[in-house]
């Protein structure tokens, strides 16, 4: 029996007064004049094609931030649906419950930025075709599946696509953002270079920290933990804010200001866990992944 794969769906604008207002909006009206940055930062952003992979409590915020600066294209991927408890951490309304997370995020993104081509795909990261990644300029990763994130980031880096990952650890009120670009030839650091010991333990056990305890990861045999992901809404939005700030710094040409921080993080990252060295090989030695806590 042949099973059809999920299809990429293009989100259309809804005709009305809101469309007229949003279409005529000056997207640079509140954009700061970044210090030591070119004047065309806004236009650079509007030329980008950005992937937002997983629109949970962190990724939904990332989708909203991205849409407000009106990039050329957004590709939004998430297979999950919104549940009643999603209201506690996701920026949604109760009327959205039961709907696809990717669809809700995509429709809002299109409403905020009618000029953006918004594509949504209800697909698990582990089964995401490489063709969906091709052509993207940046990828935001905000899932609960460490294994899928590491695998997807490695595919993205081979294509020369920088990856910005955002995550939270609710028990310590910690937000973590990792940014990796793979270097000029794609052989540079991947997400595995900076994984914490707890994350490697989860990866080795094949765990998926899912908001639904009976929600199995498709295609990779991973099992969810028995305890659902626990966090608070402000921490999720903080992780998204930090991740988006990292993207803005790169687009505006401010990344060079982080050379000292990159060097510090290189040393810290190399000591994270020997499993990172084993997985990444020589890449760990030159690891320049940015880690913000």
C-alpha atoms as an extended CHARMM CRD file, in Angstrom:
* protein
*
       293  EXT
         1         1  UNK       CA              0.0000000000        0.0000000000        0.0000000000  PROA      1               0.0000000000
         2         2  UNK       CA              1.3610000000        3.3950000000       -0.9980000000  PROA      2               0.0000000000
         3         3  UNK       CA              1.2250000000        6.1740000000        1.6270000000  PROA      3               0.0000000000
         4         4  UNK       CA              1.2910000000        9.7740000000        0.4060000000  PROA      4               0.0000000000
         5         5  UNK       CA              3.8510000000       12.0310000000        2.0150000000  PROA      5               0.0000000000
         6         6  UNK       CA              2.6550000000       15.3190000000        3.5230000000  PROA      6               0.0000000000
         7         7  UNK       CA              2.5930000000       18.0820000000        0.9380000000  PROA      7               0.0000000000
         8         8  UNK       CA              3.9720000000       21.6010000000        1.1960000000  PROA      8               0.0000000000
         9         9  UNK       CA              1.0400000000       24.0130000000        1.2960000000  PROA      9               0.0000000000
        10        10  UNK       CA              1.2070000000       27.6490000000        0.2530000000  PROA      10              0.0000000000
        11        11  UNK       CA             -0.6570000000       30.0140000000        2.5880000000  PROA      11              0.0000000000
        12        12  UNK       CA             -2.8180000000       32.5840000000        0.7870000000  PROA      12              0.0000000000
        13        13  UNK       CA             -3.7030000000       36.0630000000        2.0320000000  PROA      13              0.0000000000
        14        14  UNK       CA             -7.2610000000       36.7450000000        3.1880000000  PROA      14              0.0000000000
        15        15  UNK       CA             -8.7270000000       39.7080000000        1.3310000000  PROA      15              0.0000000000
        16        16  UNK       CA             -9.9080000000       42.5210000000        3.5880000000  PROA      16              0.0000000000
        17        17  UNK       CA             -9.0450000000       45.7780000000        5.3100000000  PROA      17              0.0000000000
        18        18  UNK       CA             -6.1960000000       44.1400000000        7.2410000000  PROA      18              0.0000000000
        19        19  UNK       CA             -4.5600000000       42.9930000000        4.0070000000  PROA      19              0.0000000000
        20        20  UNK       CA             -4.6410000000       46.5340000000        2.6430000000  PROA      20              0.0000000000
        21        21  UNK       CA             -3.0800000000       47.9750000000        5.7950000000  PROA      21              0.0000000000
        22        22  UNK       CA             -0.3740000000       45.3210000000        6.1100000000  PROA      22              0.0000000000
        23        23  UNK       CA              0.5090000000       45.4690000000        2.4080000000  PROA      23              0.0000000000
        24        24  UNK       CA              1.1820000000       49.2000000000        2.6690000000  PROA      24              0.0000000000
        25        25  UNK       CA              3.1620000000       49.0330000000        5.9120000000  PROA      25              0.0000000000
        26        26  UNK       CA              6.6710000000       50.4810000000        5.9830000000  PROA      26              0.0000000000
        27        27  UNK       CA              8.6370000000       47.5280000000        7.3650000000  PROA      27              0.0000000000
        28        28  UNK       CA             11.5650000000       49.7660000000        8.3470000000  PROA      28              0.0000000000
        29        29  UNK       CA              9.3990000000       52.2200000000       10.3010000000  PROA      29              0.0000000000
        30        30  UNK       CA             10.6980000000       50.9950000000       13.6590000000  PROA      30              0.0000000000
        31        31  UNK       CA             13.9020000000       49.2940000000       12.6020000000  PROA      31              0.0000000000
        32        32  UNK       CA             16.8590000000       50.8470000000       14.5000000000  PROA      32              0.0000000000
        33        33  UNK       CA             19.8880000000       52.2630000000       12.7430000000  PROA      33              0.0000000000
        34        34  UNK       CA             22.2500000000       49.5320000000       13.9210000000  PROA      34              0.0000000000
        35        35  UNK       CA             25.6770000000       50.7890000000       14.9790000000  PROA      35              0.0000000000
        36        36  UNK       CA             28.4420000000       49.9480000000       12.4900000000  PROA      36              0.0000000000
        37        37  UNK       CA             25.9100000000       48.2200000000       10.2270000000  PROA      37              0.0000000000
        38        38  UNK       CA             24.9570000000       49.0660000000        6.6270000000  PROA      38              0.0000000000
        39        39  UNK       CA             21.8280000000       51.1240000000        6.0200000000  PROA      39              0.0000000000
        40        40  UNK       CA             20.1390000000       48.3770000000        4.0220000000  PROA      40              0.0000000000
        41        41  UNK       CA             19.6910000000       45.8520000000        6.8580000000  PROA      41              0.0000000000
        42        42  UNK       CA             15.9230000000       45.8710000000        6.3290000000  PROA      42              0.0000000000
        43        43  UNK       CA             16.1460000000       45.1320000000        2.6240000000  PROA      43              0.0000000000
        44        44  UNK       CA             18.6860000000       42.3830000000        3.2930000000  PROA      44              0.0000000000
        45        45  UNK       CA             16.2610000000       40.7130000000        5.6550000000  PROA      45              0.0000000000
        46        46  UNK       CA             13.4000000000       40.9990000000        3.1510000000  PROA      46              0.0000000000
        47        47  UNK       CA             15.4670000000       39.0460000000        0.6220000000  PROA      47              0.0000000000
        48        48  UNK       CA             15.9310000000       36.0690000000        2.9430000000  PROA      48              0.0000000000
        49        49  UNK       CA             14.3770000000       32.6120000000        2.8080000000  PROA      49              0.0000000000
        50        50  UNK       CA             14.0240000000       31.3080000000        6.3550000000  PROA      50              0.0000000000
        51        51  UNK       CA             12.9690000000       27.9570000000        7.7500000000  PROA      51              0.0000000000
        52        52  UNK       CA             11.1750000000       27.7430000000       11.0940000000  PROA      52              0.0000000000
        53        53  UNK       CA             11.2960000000       24.0980000000       12.0230000000  PROA      53              0.0000000000
        54        54  UNK       CA              8.8460000000       23.2370000000       14.7970000000  PROA      54              0.0000000000
        55        55  UNK       CA              6.4230000000       25.8700000000       15.9990000000  PROA      55              0.0000000000
        56        56  UNK       CA              5.9180000000       24.9340000000       19.6140000000  PROA      56              0.0000000000
        57        57  UNK       CA              6.2390000000       27.3110000000       22.5400000000  PROA      57              0.0000000000
        58        58  UNK       CA              9.5980000000       28.5910000000       21.2310000000  PROA      58              0.0000000000
        59        59  UNK       CA              9.1670000000       28.1890000000       17.4780000000  PROA      59              0.0000000000
        60        60  UNK       CA              5.7820000000       29.9110000000       17.3710000000  PROA      60              0.0000000000
        61        61  UNK       CA              7.4050000000       33.0610000000       18.7590000000  PROA      61              0.0000000000
        62        62  UNK       CA             10.1950000000       32.7240000000       16.1890000000  PROA      62              0.0000000000
        63        63  UNK       CA              7.6600000000       32.5530000000       13.3780000000  PROA      63              0.0000000000
        64        64  UNK       CA              5.9820000000       35.7450000000       14.5970000000  PROA      64              0.0000000000
        65        65  UNK       CA              9.2940000000       37.6130000000       14.9370000000  PROA      65              0.0000000000
        66        66  UNK       CA             10.3730000000       36.5010000000       11.4770000000  PROA      66              0.0000000000
        67        67  UNK       CA              7.1250000000       37.5440000000        9.7990000000  PROA      67              0.0000000000
        68        68  UNK       CA              7.2630000000       41.0610000000       11.2690000000  PROA      68              0.0000000000
        69        69  UNK       CA             10.3810000000       41.8420000000        9.2220000000  PROA      69              0.0000000000
        70        70  UNK       CA              8.7820000000       40.4210000000        6.0630000000  PROA      70              0.0000000000
        71        71  UNK       CA             11.3350000000       38.0150000000        4.5820000000  PROA      71              0.0000000000
        72        72  UNK       CA             10.9710000000       36.7930000000        1.0120000000  PROA      72              0.0000000000
        73        73  UNK       CA             10.0120000000       33.2480000000        2.0580000000  PROA      73              0.0000000000
        74        74  UNK       CA              9.1640000000       31.3590000000        5.2390000000  PROA      74              0.0000000000
        75        75  UNK       CA              9.0430000000       27.5640000000        5.3720000000  PROA      75              0.0000000000
        76        76  UNK       CA              7.2310000000       26.4120000000        8.5220000000  PROA      76              0.0000000000
        77        77  UNK       CA              7.3970000000       22.7530000000        9.5390000000  PROA      77              0.0000000000
        78        78  UNK       CA              5.5960000000       21.0160000000       12.3990000000  PROA      78              0.0000000000
        79        79  UNK       CA              3.5280000000       17.8380000000       12.5140000000  PROA      79              0.0000000000
        80        80  UNK       CA              1.8490000000       18.4850000000       15.8920000000  PROA      80              0.0000000000
        81        81  UNK       CA             -1.5340000000       19.9540000000       16.7520000000  PROA      81              0.0000000000
        82        82  UNK       CA             -2.3570000000       22.4540000000       19.4600000000  PROA      82              0.0000000000
        83        83  UNK       CA             -3.7080000000       21.0070000000       22.6980000000  PROA      83              0.0000000000
        84        84  UNK       CA             -5.4900000000       22.7280000000       25.6200000000  PROA      84              0.0000000000
        85        85  UNK       CA             -2.2250000000       22.8820000000       27.5880000000  PROA      85              0.0000000000
        86        86  UNK       CA             -0.5790000000       24.6740000000       24.6380000000  PROA      86              0.0000000000
        87        87  UNK       CA             -2.3230000000       27.8380000000       25.8390000000  PROA      87              0.0000000000
        88        88  UNK       CA              0.0190000000       27.8390000000       28.8400000000  PROA      88              0.0000000000
        89        89  UNK       CA              3.1960000000       28.3630000000       26.7920000000  PROA      89              0.0000000000
        90        90  UNK       CA              2.2790000000       29.1000000000       23.1540000000  PROA      90              0.0000000000
        91        91  UNK       CA              1.2870000000       32.5810000000       21.8810000000  PROA      91              0.0000000000
        92        92  UNK       CA             -2.1410000000       31.3910000000       20.6830000000  PROA      92              0.0000000000
        93        93  UNK       CA             -5.8490000000       31.8690000000       21.3620000000  PROA      93              0.0000000000
        94        94  UNK       CA             -8.1680000000       29.1470000000       22.7070000000  PROA      94              0.0000000000
        95        95  UNK       CA             -9.9470000000       29.1360000000       19.3550000000  PROA      95              0.0000000000
        96        96  UNK       CA             -6.7760000000       27.6850000000       17.7920000000  PROA      96              0.0000000000
        97        97  UNK       CA             -6.9220000000       24.4660000000       19.8340000000  PROA      97              0.0000000000
        98        98  UNK       CA             -7.0070000000       21.2760000000       17.7990000000  PROA      98              0.0000000000
        99        99  UNK       CA             -5.4990000000       22.9220000000       14.7460000000  PROA      99              0.0000000000
       100       100  UNK       CA             -2.1270000000       22.2700000000       13.1560000000  PROA      100             0.0000000000
       101       101  UNK       CA              0.6760000000       24.2930000000       14.7600000000  PROA      101             0.0000000000
       102       102  UNK       CA              2.2820000000       24.8830000000       11.3740000000  PROA      102             0.0000000000
       103       103  UNK       CA             -0.9890000000       26.1430000000        9.8840000000  PROA      103             0.0000000000
       104       104  UNK       CA             -1.6980000000       28.5340000000       12.7650000000  PROA      104             0.0000000000
       105       105  UNK       CA              1.8320000000       29.9510000000       12.5920000000  PROA      105             0.0000000000
       106       106  UNK       CA              1.7100000000       30.1610000000        8.7920000000  PROA      106             0.0000000000
       107       107  UNK       CA             -1.6180000000       31.9720000000        8.6820000000  PROA      107             0.0000000000
       108       108  UNK       CA             -0.5130000000       34.5650000000       11.2100000000  PROA      108             0.0000000000
       109       109  UNK       CA              2.7820000000       35.0500000000        9.3830000000  PROA      109             0.0000000000
       110       110  UNK       CA              0.9210000000       35.6460000000        6.1180000000  PROA      110             0.0000000000
       111       111  UNK       CA             -1.5230000000       38.0410000000        7.7940000000  PROA      111             0.0000000000
       112       112  UNK       CA              1.3500000000       40.0750000000        9.2490000000  PROA      112             0.0000000000
       113       113  UNK       CA              3.4190000000       39.9730000000        6.0520000000  PROA      113             0.0000000000
       114       114  UNK       CA              1.3040000000       39.5040000000        2.9080000000  PROA      114             0.0000000000
       115       115  UNK       CA              4.3570000000       39.9350000000        0.6830000000  PROA      115             0.0000000000
       116       116  UNK       CA              6.0930000000       36.9090000000        2.2110000000  PROA      116             0.0000000000
       117       117  UNK       CA              5.7170000000       33.5490000000        0.5230000000  PROA      117             0.0000000000
       118       118  UNK       CA              4.6490000000       31.3170000000        3.4130000000  PROA      118             0.0000000000
       119       119  UNK       CA              4.8940000000       27.5530000000        2.9760000000  PROA      119             0.0000000000
       120       120  UNK       CA              3.7580000000       25.0910000000        5.6450000000  PROA      120             0.0000000000
       121       121  UNK       CA              4.4420000000       21.3890000000        5.9560000000  PROA      121             0.0000000000
       122       122  UNK       CA              2.9440000000       19.0810000000        8.5810000000  PROA      122             0.0000000000
       123       123  UNK       CA              5.8970000000       16.7340000000        8.7590000000  PROA      123             0.0000000000
       124       124  UNK       CA              8.1830000000       15.2670000000       11.4120000000  PROA      124             0.0000000000
       125       125  UNK       CA             11.7560000000       16.5820000000       11.3720000000  PROA      125             0.0000000000
       126       126  UNK       CA             13.2070000000       13.0920000000       11.2020000000  PROA      126             0.0000000000
       127       127  UNK       CA             11.3880000000       12.4390000000        7.9170000000  PROA      127             0.0000000000
       128       128  UNK       CA             11.8430000000       15.8940000000        6.3950000000  PROA      128             0.0000000000
       129       129  UNK       CA             13.0360000000       15.6870000000        2.7610000000  PROA      129             0.0000000000
       130       130  UNK       CA             16.3180000000       17.4420000000        2.0300000000  PROA      130             0.0000000000
       131       131  UNK       CA             14.5560000000       19.2120000000       -0.8420000000  PROA      131             0.0000000000
       132       132  UNK       CA             12.6620000000       21.2920000000        1.7570000000  PROA      132             0.0000000000
       133       133  UNK       CA             15.9820000000       22.6320000000        3.0630000000  PROA      133             0.0000000000
       134       134  UNK       CA             17.4370000000       23.5020000000       -0.3250000000  PROA      134             0.0000000000
       135       135  UNK       CA             17.4750000000       27.2150000000       -1.0670000000  PROA      135             0.0000000000
       136       136  UNK       CA             17.0050000000       28.4010000000        2.5200000000  PROA      136             0.0000000000
       137       137  UNK       CA             19.3500000000       31.0790000000        3.8650000000  PROA      137             0.0000000000
       138       138  UNK       CA             18.8580000000       30.2910000000        7.5670000000  PROA      138             0.0000000000
       139       139  UNK       CA             17.0920000000       27.6480000000        9.6250000000  PROA      139             0.0000000000
       140       140  UNK       CA             15.6040000000       28.0840000000       13.0920000000  PROA      140             0.0000000000
       141       141  UNK       CA             15.4170000000       24.8080000000       15.0300000000  PROA      141             0.0000000000
       142       142  UNK       CA             13.1700000000       24.5990000000       18.0850000000  PROA      142             0.0000000000
       143       143  UNK       CA             12.0130000000       21.0280000000       18.5150000000  PROA      143             0.0000000000
       144       144  UNK       CA             12.0540000000       18.5800000000       21.4400000000  PROA      144             0.0000000000
       145       145  UNK       CA             13.9460000000       15.9090000000       19.5210000000  PROA      145             0.0000000000
       146       146  UNK       CA             17.7230000000       16.1270000000       19.9960000000  PROA      146             0.0000000000
       147       147  UNK       CA             18.4410000000       13.2890000000       17.5740000000  PROA      147             0.0000000000
       148       148  UNK       CA             16.3710000000       14.8070000000       14.7720000000  PROA      148             0.0000000000
       149       149  UNK       CA             17.9060000000       18.2440000000       15.3560000000  PROA      149             0.0000000000
       150       150  UNK       CA             21.4660000000       16.9380000000       15.1680000000  PROA      150             0.0000000000
       151       151  UNK       CA             20.6920000000       14.9660000000       12.0140000000  PROA      151             0.0000000000
       152       152  UNK       CA             18.8730000000       17.8460000000       10.3350000000  PROA      152             0.0000000000
       153       153  UNK       CA             21.5690000000       20.3720000000       11.2400000000  PROA      153             0.0000000000
       154       154  UNK       CA             24.2220000000       18.1530000000        9.6940000000  PROA      154             0.0000000000
       155       155  UNK       CA             22.2100000000       17.9750000000        6.4650000000  PROA      155             0.0000000000
       156       156  UNK       CA             21.7330000000       21.7470000000        6.5100000000  PROA      156             0.0000000000
       157       157  UNK       CA             25.4190000000       22.4430000000        7.0570000000  PROA      157             0.0000000000
       158       158  UNK       CA             26.3300000000       20.2080000000        4.1270000000  PROA      158             0.0000000000
       159       159  UNK       CA             24.1030000000       22.4990000000        2.0510000000  PROA      159             0.0000000000
       160       160  UNK       CA             25.8260000000       25.5720000000        3.5020000000  PROA      160             0.0000000000
       161       161  UNK       CA             22.7880000000       26.7060000000        5.5060000000  PROA      161             0.0000000000
       162       162  UNK       CA             23.4780000000       28.2420000000        8.9410000000  PROA      162             0.0000000000
       163       163  UNK       CA             21.3750000000       26.7970000000       11.7740000000  PROA      163             0.0000000000
       164       164  UNK       CA             20.1890000000       28.6380000000       14.8790000000  PROA      164             0.0000000000
       165       165  UNK       CA             18.8160000000       26.3600000000       17.5780000000  PROA      165             0.0000000000
       166       166  UNK       CA             16.8030000000       27.5400000000       20.5740000000  PROA      166             0.0000000000
       167       167  UNK       CA             15.9440000000       25.4480000000       23.6140000000  PROA      167             0.0000000000
       168       168  UNK       CA             14.8440000000       25.8050000000       27.2260000000  PROA      168             0.0000000000
       169       169  UNK       CA             15.4370000000       23.9230000000       30.4470000000  PROA      169             0.0000000000
       170       170  UNK       CA             12.4970000000       24.7570000000       32.6510000000  PROA      170             0.0000000000
       171       171  UNK       CA             13.8360000000       23.3780000000       35.9240000000  PROA      171             0.0000000000
       172       172  UNK       CA             16.6390000000       25.9480000000       36.0340000000  PROA      172             0.0000000000
       173       173  UNK       CA             14.8440000000       28.7090000000       34.0990000000  PROA      173             0.0000000000
       174       174  UNK       CA             17.5540000000       28.5100000000       31.4290000000  PROA      174             0.0000000000
       175       175  UNK       CA             17.3530000000       29.4250000000       27.7660000000  PROA      175             0.0000000000
       176       176  UNK       CA             20.0600000000       28.2370000000       25.3700000000  PROA      176             0.0000000000
       177       177  UNK       CA             20.7600000000       29.3550000000       21.8060000000  PROA      177             0.0000000000
       178       178  UNK       CA             23.3520000000       27.7130000000       19.5760000000  PROA      178             0.0000000000
       179       179  UNK       CA             24.3500000000       29.0870000000       16.1850000000  PROA      179             0.0000000000
       180       180  UNK       CA             26.4320000000       27.0020000000       13.7740000000  PROA      180             0.0000000000
       181       181  UNK       CA             27.3470000000       27.6670000000       10.1690000000  PROA      181             0.0000000000
       182       182  UNK       CA             29.6500000000       24.8000000000        9.2310000000  PROA      182             0.0000000000
       183       183  UNK       CA             32.3730000000       27.0560000000        7.8900000000  PROA      183             0.0000000000
       184       184  UNK       CA             33.1100000000       27.7670000000        4.2480000000  PROA      184             0.0000000000
       185       185  UNK       CA             33.1620000000       24.1150000000        3.2170000000  PROA      185             0.0000000000
       186       186  UNK       CA             30.4450000000       22.7140000000        5.4960000000  PROA      186             0.0000000000
       187       187  UNK       CA             32.9750000000       20.7640000000        7.5910000000  PROA      187             0.0000000000
       188       188  UNK       CA             32.7830000000       23.1210000000       10.5630000000  PROA      188             0.0000000000
       189       189  UNK       CA             30.9460000000       22.5990000000       13.8510000000  PROA      189             0.0000000000
       190       190  UNK       CA             27.4960000000       21.1120000000       14.0760000000  PROA      190             0.0000000000
       191       191  UNK       CA             25.0360000000       21.1250000000       16.9460000000  PROA      191             0.0000000000
       192       192  UNK       CA             26.6150000000       17.9860000000       18.3680000000  PROA      192             0.0000000000
       193       193  UNK       CA             29.7360000000       19.9900000000       19.2360000000  PROA      193             0.0000000000
       194       194  UNK       CA             27.9260000000       21.8970000000       21.9620000000  PROA      194             0.0000000000
       195       195  UNK       CA             25.4950000000       19.3890000000       23.4280000000  PROA      195             0.0000000000
       196       196  UNK       CA             25.3740000000       19.1860000000       27.1940000000  PROA      196             0.0000000000
       197       197  UNK       CA             25.8400000000       15.8680000000       28.9860000000  PROA      197             0.0000000000
       198       198  UNK       CA             22.1050000000       15.6310000000       29.6760000000  PROA      198             0.0000000000
       199       199  UNK       CA             21.3720000000       16.0910000000       25.9810000000  PROA      199             0.0000000000
       200       200  UNK       CA             23.8580000000       13.3940000000       24.9970000000  PROA      200             0.0000000000
       201       201  UNK       CA             22.2150000000       11.0840000000       27.5250000000  PROA      201             0.0000000000
       202       202  UNK       CA             18.8320000000       11.7640000000       25.9330000000  PROA      202             0.0000000000
       203       203  UNK       CA             20.3080000000       11.2710000000       22.4690000000  PROA      203             0.0000000000
       204       204  UNK       CA             21.8950000000        7.9640000000       23.4550000000  PROA      204             0.0000000000
       205       205  UNK       CA             18.5970000000        6.7670000000       24.9180000000  PROA      205             0.0000000000
       206       206  UNK       CA             16.6450000000        7.9030000000       21.8580000000  PROA      206             0.0000000000
       207       207  UNK       CA             14.3820000000       10.1120000000       23.9500000000  PROA      207             0.0000000000
       208       208  UNK       CA             11.9800000000       12.6900000000       22.5830000000  PROA      208             0.0000000000
       209       209  UNK       CA             10.7910000000       15.2680000000       25.0820000000  PROA      209             0.0000000000
       210       210  UNK       CA              7.2460000000       15.5300000000       23.8670000000  PROA      210             0.0000000000
       211       211  UNK       CA              4.3100000000       17.5710000000       25.0850000000  PROA      211             0.0000000000
       212       212  UNK       CA              2.2140000000       14.4130000000       24.6860000000  PROA      212             0.0000000000
       213       213  UNK       CA              3.5010000000       11.3370000000       26.4700000000  PROA      213             0.0000000000
       214       214  UNK       CA              2.0010000000        9.0100000000       23.8560000000  PROA      214             0.0000000000
       215       215  UNK       CA              3.3660000000       11.0140000000       20.9260000000  PROA      215             0.0000000000
       216       216  UNK       CA              5.9640000000        8.9000000000       19.1140000000  PROA      216             0.0000000000
       217       217  UNK       CA              8.5480000000       10.4120000000       16.8050000000  PROA      217             0.0000000000
       218       218  UNK       CA              7.8470000000        9.3200000000       13.2700000000  PROA      218             0.0000000000
       219       219  UNK       CA             10.4200000000        7.4140000000       11.3290000000  PROA      219             0.0000000000
       220       220  UNK       CA             13.3050000000        7.1770000000       13.8130000000  PROA      220             0.0000000000
       221       221  UNK       CA             12.0830000000        4.7750000000       16.4840000000  PROA      221             0.0000000000
       222       222  UNK       CA             12.6110000000        7.3000000000       19.2650000000  PROA      222             0.0000000000
       223       223  UNK       CA             10.4470000000        7.1030000000       22.3560000000  PROA      223             0.0000000000
       224       224  UNK       CA              9.0860000000       10.0480000000       24.3260000000  PROA      224             0.0000000000
       225       225  UNK       CA              9.7800000000       10.5330000000       28.0000000000  PROA      225             0.0000000000
       226       226  UNK       CA              6.9260000000        9.7620000000       30.3600000000  PROA      226             0.0000000000
       227       227  UNK       CA              6.9820000000       13.3400000000       31.6650000000  PROA      227             0.0000000000
       228       228  UNK       CA              5.8180000000       16.0280000000       29.2140000000  PROA      228             0.0000000000
       229       229  UNK       CA              8.0340000000       19.0240000000       28.4670000000  PROA      229             0.0000000000
       230       230  UNK       CA              7.6800000000       21.5360000000       31.3030000000  PROA      230             0.0000000000
       231       231  UNK       CA              8.4640000000       25.2270000000       31.0400000000  PROA      231             0.0000000000
       232       232  UNK       CA              6.9080000000       28.6660000000       31.4250000000  PROA      232             0.0000000000
       233       233  UNK       CA              5.8080000000       30.9940000000       28.6630000000  PROA      233             0.0000000000
       234       234  UNK       CA              8.2770000000       33.8070000000       29.3190000000  PROA      234             0.0000000000
       235       235  UNK       CA             11.2380000000       31.4040000000       29.1650000000  PROA      235             0.0000000000
       236       236  UNK       CA             10.0790000000       30.0760000000       25.7920000000  PROA      236             0.0000000000
       237       237  UNK       CA              9.7150000000       33.5830000000       24.4070000000  PROA      237             0.0000000000
       238       238  UNK       CA             13.1460000000       34.4960000000       25.8370000000  PROA      238             0.0000000000
       239       239  UNK       CA             14.7820000000       31.6270000000       23.9460000000  PROA      239             0.0000000000
       240       240  UNK       CA             13.0410000000       32.7760000000       20.7610000000  PROA      240             0.0000000000
       241       241  UNK       CA             14.1040000000       36.3840000000       21.3720000000  PROA      241             0.0000000000
       242       242  UNK       CA             17.7540000000       35.3960000000       21.7840000000  PROA      242             0.0000000000
       243       243  UNK       CA             17.6610000000       33.2020000000       18.6840000000  PROA      243             0.0000000000
       244       244  UNK       CA             16.1050000000       35.9310000000       16.5730000000  PROA      244             0.0000000000
       245       245  UNK       CA             18.6150000000       38.4380000000       17.8990000000  PROA      245             0.0000000000
       246       246  UNK       CA             21.3660000000       36.1300000000       16.6650000000  PROA      246             0.0000000000
       247       247  UNK       CA             19.8320000000       36.1280000000       13.1880000000  PROA      247             0.0000000000
       248       248  UNK       CA             19.5350000000       39.9310000000       13.1490000000  PROA      248             0.0000000000
       249       249  UNK       CA             23.1820000000       40.3000000000       14.1600000000  PROA      249             0.0000000000
       250       250  UNK       CA             24.2430000000       38.1130000000       11.2740000000  PROA      250             0.0000000000
       251       251  UNK       CA             22.0220000000       39.7910000000        8.6930000000  PROA      251             0.0000000000
       252       252  UNK       CA             23.0140000000       43.2850000000        9.8510000000  PROA      252             0.0000000000
       253       253  UNK       CA             26.6990000000       42.3650000000        9.7310000000  PROA      253             0.0000000000
       254       254  UNK       CA             27.2300000000       42.6010000000       13.4730000000  PROA      254             0.0000000000
       255       255  UNK       CA             28.4840000000       39.0260000000       13.9350000000  PROA      255             0.0000000000
       256       256  UNK       CA             32.1060000000       40.1960000000       13.7440000000  PROA      256             0.0000000000
       257       257  UNK       CA             31.6220000000       41.9300000000       17.0890000000  PROA      257             0.0000000000
       258       258  UNK       CA             31.3900000000       38.4840000000       18.6980000000  PROA      258             0.0000000000
       259       259  UNK       CA             34.9010000000       37.2540000000       17.9070000000  PROA      259             0.0000000000
       260       260  UNK       CA             35.9820000000       37.2600000000       21.5390000000  PROA      260             0.0000000000
       261       261  UNK       CA             32.8030000000       35.4940000000       22.6020000000  PROA      261             0.0000000000
       262       262  UNK       CA             33.2550000000       32.9520000000       19.8150000000  PROA      262             0.0000000000
       263       263  UNK       CA             36.7460000000       32.1300000000       21.0630000000  PROA      263             0.0000000000
       264       264  UNK       CA             35.5300000000       31.6880000000       24.6310000000  PROA      264             0.0000000000
       265       265  UNK       CA             32.6730000000       29.5030000000       23.4470000000  PROA      265             0.0000000000
       266       266  UNK       CA             35.0830000000       27.4660000000       21.3510000000  PROA      266             0.0000000000
       267       267  UNK       CA             36.9950000000       26.4880000000       24.4650000000  PROA      267             0.0000000000
       268       268  UNK       CA             33.8590000000       25.8920000000       26.5150000000  PROA      268             0.0000000000
       269       269  UNK       CA             32.2150000000       23.8460000000       23.8030000000  PROA      269             0.0000000000
       270       270  UNK       CA             35.2050000000       21.5570000000       23.3460000000  PROA      270             0.0000000000
       271       271  UNK       CA             34.9130000000       20.5810000000       27.0030000000  PROA      271             0.0000000000
       272       272  UNK       CA             31.1600000000       19.9660000000       26.9410000000  PROA      272             0.0000000000
       273       273  UNK       CA             31.2840000000       16.2180000000       26.5220000000  PROA      273             0.0000000000
       274       274  UNK       CA             33.7280000000       13.7570000000       24.9760000000  PROA      274             0.0000000000
       275       275  UNK       CA             30.8410000000       12.3110000000       22.9720000000  PROA      275             0.0000000000
       276       276  UNK       CA             30.7750000000       15.5550000000       21.0060000000  PROA      276             0.0000000000
       277       277  UNK       CA             34.4050000000       15.0040000000       20.0450000000  PROA      277             0.0000000000
       278       278  UNK       CA             33.7040000000       11.4170000000       19.0740000000  PROA      278             0.0000000000
       279       279  UNK       CA             30.6960000000       12.3810000000       16.9400000000  PROA      279             0.0000000000
       280       280  UNK       CA             32.1760000000       15.4730000000       15.3060000000  PROA      280             0.0000000000
       281       281  UNK       CA             35.7540000000       14.2550000000       14.9570000000  PROA      281             0.0000000000
       282       282  UNK       CA             38.1820000000       17.0270000000       14.1540000000  PROA      282             0.0000000000
       283       283  UNK       CA             35.3550000000       19.5190000000       13.7850000000  PROA      283             0.0000000000
       284       284  UNK       CA             35.1680000000       19.8940000000       17.5760000000  PROA      284             0.0000000000
       285       285  UNK       CA             38.7140000000       21.2250000000       17.7670000000  PROA      285             0.0000000000
       286       286  UNK       CA             37.7560000000       24.2610000000       15.7120000000  PROA      286             0.0000000000
       287       287  UNK       CA             34.2450000000       24.5130000000       17.1120000000  PROA      287             0.0000000000
       288       288  UNK       CA             33.0120000000       28.1040000000       16.9990000000  PROA      288             0.0000000000
       289       289  UNK       CA             29.4170000000       27.4760000000       17.9380000000  PROA      289             0.0000000000
       290       290  UNK       CA             27.9110000000       30.4260000000       19.7600000000  PROA      290             0.0000000000
       291       291  UNK       CA             26.2130000000       29.4340000000       22.9810000000  PROA      291             0.0000000000
       292       292  UNK       CA             24.0840000000       31.8930000000       24.9180000000  PROA      292             0.0000000000
       293       293  UNK       CA             22.5900000000       30.9340000000       28.2430000000  PROA      293             0.0000000000
